[in-house]
Amino acid sequence: MDYFPLFLKLKDQPCLVVGAGEIASRKIELLAKAGARITVVALDIGTSVAEMGRDNRLVIQEKAFAADDVNGMRVVISATDRRTINEAVAQAATSQNIPVNVVDNPDLCSFIFPAIVDRSPLIVAVSSGGVSPVLARLLRSKVESAIPAAFGLLAQFAEDFRALVKDRLKEPNRRRVFWEDALQGHIAELVFSGHREQAATELQAKLDAAEQTQHRGEVYLIGAGPGDPDLLTFRALRLMQQADVIVYDRLVSQEILEMARRDAEKIYVGKQRSNHSLPQESINELLANLALSGKRVARLKGGDPFIFGRGGEEIETLMQQGIQFQVVPGITAAAGCASYAGIPLTHRDHAQSCTFVTGHLKDGNINLNWSQLAAPNQTIVIYMGLVGLETICQSLIEHGCPAEQPIALIQQGTTRHQRVITGTLGDMPKRVENADIKPPTLIIVGTVVRLRKQLEWFQPNPN
Ligand code: SAH
């Protein structure tokens, strides 16, 4: 982060603008909106600034800039087209530690202006850190169109009731839930459509109800998909952003975690460096206890929670304790990796069925119905199969699969680190030996793998 974002209180504070052309006038407008006491120093006064001066909204000094003009100022803005003046202003301000902005001269600035969406008292500020103002403005226009014009009214409404709600709902967590609900639902609509009185009545009723009911937490068992954050569902994102606690493991990427609510507590339950993960029973218990203490818990799982995810076990415990939960499906590794590797899992000429199996070794063995899996015209997707790869290839061949049967190994599928290695049942174990494969990896066996030659489209970029 090159610039620290903050909102500055300038009401009745002395601010200096050097220059009085069109650009200066826009900055003056903005300062005036924030209630600043503005002094303008310039030799030529443009028409807009002159007009503002007539309304007594600012003090205009028609003179050359002098270093002591910055004395006592809170903020200084230089908007002249003369480099020497701009430099003098920047230097004078900097020497007194006064924040200074020189329009269109990032190197002379100690602060920069964001692009803003003004729904006062609600303000959205967007900045590209000076790297691309156009990009910031594009984003601003997206935000602009996403926020109803009456959003300011809603913020005002919330402000009016803030103290009351705080007084009646003592626990911060309960207040947050209350407001999240009130500001998104029917009450917000009433405010938007100008029915403030009715909104106030409904808010009171809602507050009475909230006060009387005992607050209980809940658990969202969320499929976070195979890695690419774009593959999250809308519901997953929404729930991640309202949860108080995020419980996640190894398969959930950093990029996805960053999309969760910023101040949510994040608890890692995956494998530690010592290679021990929290036992499943402890995870089940953790989720239940968090919910019982009133928290909204997002349990993030890679892929889909109900596909080799032990999601069923986690909610069984919640069920037993009468804790509310919901399950959000995710894109499972098979679907994600197959798509991003350009390998259709079914195809009229190749495979009429597709089977998902686990290749997890138990006492050195993989307990699968090999003769069924070795039959033609199907695709097999093997989760957790890297360690047992050799056993898998051998067993399939022993049960009648040709040694030339195509097989693909997809590492970190759908992410920018994705790697795909293709080969045959006969040669894959050898290929993998020196390939420095990293988990997670998924295995696809079947003639559909050949289609990758024509259908490969995703170009991962590890940088
Ligand atoms: N519930 C998950 C699967 C968990 S089992 C899902 O629906 O996808 C863990 C296994 O999933 C890993 O061993 C690996 O085989 C597979 N896997 C998960 N994400 C993957 C990814 N991005 N790339 C390759 N394999 C992945």
Residues whose N, C-alpha, C, O or C-beta is under 5 A from the ligand:
A	BS01	SAH	P226 G227 G302 G303 D304 P305 I307 F308 G309 I331 T332 A333 I382 Y383 M384 G385 I410 Q411 Q412 G413 P440 T441 L442
